Amino acid sequence: MTEGNFVDYVKIHVFSGKGGKGSAHLHREKYIAKGGPDGGDGGRGGHVIIKGNKNLWTLFHLKFKRHVKAEHGGDGGKQRSTGADGSDEYIDVPLGTVIRDSETNEIIKEITEDGQEFIIAEGGMGGRGNWHFKSSTNQTPRYAQPGIEGQQKDITLELKVLADVGLVGFPNAGKSTLLSVITAAKPKIADYEFTTLKPNLGIVKYRDYKTFVIADIPGIIEGAAEGKGLGHRFLRHIERNSTLLFLIPADAPDIKEQYEILLDELRRYNPELMDKDRLIAISKSDLLDAELKEELASELDQELKLPYIFISSVAQTGLTDLKDKLWEMLNKQPV
């Protein structure tokens, strides 16, 4: 999937179908000059339904589909014939999609399972035919109900990437390089900040044909929780990751300070992110000789209260240990 095809935010106007009109028909037949009312009911208008689809990874297919309209119900006919229901209109979305009301910004529903359906706009009920209104005092009612109007809504669809591990780090920390080495993903890699503008997903192949999914989230800057940089556009993708992998380069001026800044941005955005498992990977460790690495490890042991691991995506060192540790964290038994 190319970066331009990754769409994680769309706004759509949905219309459900109007119910069909009830019929005011009076029965007419040879030798029966004045039959009673036999007008049928109108059909239900079509629903607009949002459906989870595990084969989709993006909202790109909805990028240019700004209006979704379901079919109107058919009108009732003679001999109590009910009109046809309007056909429902389905909007397929990837798992992890959040549906919001565009006016109030309130969350209406989250789609997390394949095949899960949610009626976002109900079709109008069909009107009742005139035979419903026959009574002892009104033998031949010549009126029927009109169909009920369908619903209209402005909705916003937001995709929160479903991945086991989320890569967190400053721009140009080497996240895309790591993803390209341990998975088959082909993210854009370059020597400047914000190379990655959209989340990239990769499947890590582990021992015995086991796999887990890792997401390269666009780099964090200070103030991201207030929307600076790419702001909320990427922070929401971290919410669904069960484990957070903090990537900090070995040549950073202060590794502990960088970790604290990253952690603070996540805390300010959503305090619940603090409950997730965390691991620190010191990237670009091929720049360190054995003595420097030992000295740095001694400092980190005193300053950090989290497990850390030295890796190099370019030299491909420490990657097996990294995968082992991540797999252990993802599959640990709850206490």
N, C-alpha and C positions, 0 to 999 in steps of 0.2 A: 504494500500500500504506500503510495507516495504521500509526502507530507501535506500537499495541497488537497488531497482527497480525505484527510481526516477532519471531519466536521463534528464538533461536540456541542453545538448550540444552535437551535433554530426556533423561529416563532411561526406559528401556524394559526389560521382562522378556520374553525371547524363549523359546519352546518349539518345538523341532523335533518332527516326528511320530515315533511309535513304529513300528518295523517290524512287518509283519503276521506272524501265526503260520503256520508250515509245517503242511501237512495230513498226518495219519497214516492216510489213506484206503487201503483195500484194494480192489483191482479186483473187481467183481462183475458178472457178465453171464450171460445165459441159456446153459446148457450149459457154463459155466465156473464151477464151484462155488467153487473156491479160487484166484482170480487173485492175482497178486503185488501189492506195494505200488505205488500210483500217486498218492500225495499230492503236490501241487504246492508250490512255494515261496511264502512270504509276500512281499508287495510292500514296497518301500522306503518309509520314512516321509518326509514332505515336509520339504524344507530351508526355513530362513528365510534369505532372500537380500536384501542391501542393494544398491540399484541407483541409479546416478547419473542425475539428470534435469535437463537444462539449463533446463527451463521453470519450475523451482522456485527461489525466492529466499529461502525461510525454512523453518523446521521447524514452522510453525504447525499444519499438518495432522496432526502427531503429538502435539500438546500434550495431547490428552485420550485418546490411545491408549497406555495404559500396558502392555498385554499384547498380544503378537503370537504366535499359535499356528498351526503348520502342521498339515495333516491327517495322520492315521495311515495306514499302509499297509494294504491289504486282505489278508485271510487267503488262504492257498493253497486250492485245490479239488481235486477228483478229476481223473483223467486228466492228471495232471501240469500242471494249470492254475495258472499263477502269479497271485497276487493283484495287484490294481491298486496302482501306486505312489500314495502320498499326494500331493496337489497342493501345490506349493511356495507359500510365502507371501512376497510381495515387499514391501519397505519402500523406497519412493522417497524419495531425499534430494537436496537441491541440491548442485551442485558446490562443493567446498571443505569438505565435511563430514568431520570426524575421528571415528572410532569408538574409544571407550575401554572397557576393562574397568572396570566401576564399583567392583569390590572393590580392584583393584591400581592403578587409574588409569593403567595402561600403554596406550599407543596400539597398537591392533590393526591398523588400516588407515585410509588416507585416500582418499576418493573425489574424484577431480579430473577425470574424463572422462565425457561423456554416454554412457549405456548401459553403463558399467563395472559389473560385478556381483561381489559378494563374498559367499560363503556364511558367514554368521556362526554358524549352528547347523546342523550336518549331521543329516539324518534318519537314524533307526536302520535297520540292514540287516534285511531280512526273514528269518525263520527258514527253514531248509531242510526240504523235505518228506521223508517217510519213504523214498521210493524211493532217496534218496542213501545210505541206510544199509544197503541190501540187500547181503548177502555170501554166501559159500558156506556159512557156518556159521549165518547168520541170514537165512532166505529171506523171512520175513514180519515185518519190524520194525514194531512197533505204536506207535512214538513218532516225534516230529518236533521240530524246534527251535522255541522261542518266538522272537518278534521281539525285536530289541535296542531298549532304551529310547532315546528321543530325548534331545537335549541341552537343558539349561536354562542361560541366562546372563542376568546383569544387565549391560546396556550403557548407555553414555552417548554421546549424539550431540552434537557441538559443531560449530557452523558458523563457519568462518573465511571472511569475505567475500572473494570473488574480484573484486578491482578493480585497475585499473592504477595509480591514484594514491590515496594515503591522505592525508586532511586531518588534520593534527596541530596541536593548540593548546590553550590554557587554556580553561576554560568562558567562554562569552560573548565569544569572540574574533572572532565573525562568520563562523564556518564554515558554518552553515546558510544564512545570507544569501548567501554566495558561491555555494553549491551551487544555490540557487533562481534565481540570476541566470544562471549559465553552463550550466545544464541545465534539463530540464523537471520535475525533482523538486520536490515541495512539502513540504519539511521544516517542522516546527513552529519558529516564530521568536518569541522574546520577550526582553524586557530583564531576564533573570535567569539565574543560573548553572544548568547542567544542564538546559536546555530540551530538549536532545537526550538521550534515554535509550537509544536503540538506533541502530545504524548506519543511515545513509540512503545509498542508491545513486542516482547520476544518470549519464546518458549525455551526454557533451559532444560536440556536433556541431562537427566541424572542417571545414577546407576540402575541397572535392572529395568531399563525402559521407563523409568519413572520421570515425570516432568513437573515443572512448576512455571508460573507465568511471572515475568518481571516487567515493570513499566519504567521507562525513562521519562521522568517528568521535567518539563522546562525549568531552567535554573532559577533558584530563589535569590532575590536581592533584599536588602533591608527595606522594610516598609511594604513588603508584598501583601501582608495581611490587610493593609489599608488600600490595596489595589494598585500599588506602584509596580512598575515593570509589567509583567504579564499577570500579576495579582491573582485575583480569584479565578481567572481562566484556567489556572493549573492546580491551585491548592485544593479544589474540590476533588480532583482525581486521587489525591492521597487518602481521602476519607475511607475508601473501601479496601485499601491494602491492609493485610493482617500484620505485615512486618515492614519496617522502614529501614532501608540501608543508606546510611549517611556516607557520602563519598567526599573525602577531603584530601587534596593533593599534599604530598610530602613536602613540597616546597612552599607551602602556605606560611605566612609570617607567624601565625599563632593558631595551631590546630584546635586547641580547647576553645579559644575565643570564637573561631568560625563555627564550631559545633554548637556553642551556646546561642549564637545569633540565629542559626537555622532552627534550633529547637524553640527559641522564643517566638519566631514568626509562626511556627505551627501552633504553638500554645495560644497565641493571640487570635489566630483564625478560628480554631476549634479546640478547646481544652481537652476534649475526648481523645484527641490524637496522642495525648501523653500516655494513654493506656496501652498503646501498641508496643510490640517488641521492637527493640532498636539494636542495630549493629553498626559499628563504625569501620569503614574500609579506608585505609591510608593508601591512596592511589599514587602512581608515578614513583613507587618505592625503588625502581631501578636507578633513580638518581642518587640513592644513598649507598654508601659503602657499609661494610659490616659494622664498623665502629660507630658511625653516625646512627645507624639503625638501632644499635644497642642503647646508645645514649638517649635517642628519642623514645624508645620503648620504656626506659626507666622513668622518663618524665611523664609519659602517658599513664603509667601504672599508678603514679601518685595523684595525677590530676583528674583522670577520667574514672567514672564509676561504671562504665559500660564495657562490654567486650569489644576488642578492636582486632583488626587483622591487616597485615601489610600485603598489598597486591601491586602488580604491574600488568596492565592490559597489553602494553607493547611487548614486554619481555615474556608475557604469559606466565608469571610466577604468582603463586598464592591463590590461583583461581580454583583449583580443586578443593583446597581448604575452605575457600569462601563458599562454594556450593555445598560442601558438607555441613558447614555451620548454618547456612540458610535453611537447608532441608531439616536439620535438627530442630531449628526454631519453629518452622512451619508445622512440624509433626510432633511437637512435645505433648505429652499427656497433661490435661488440666489437673491442677492440684486439688 
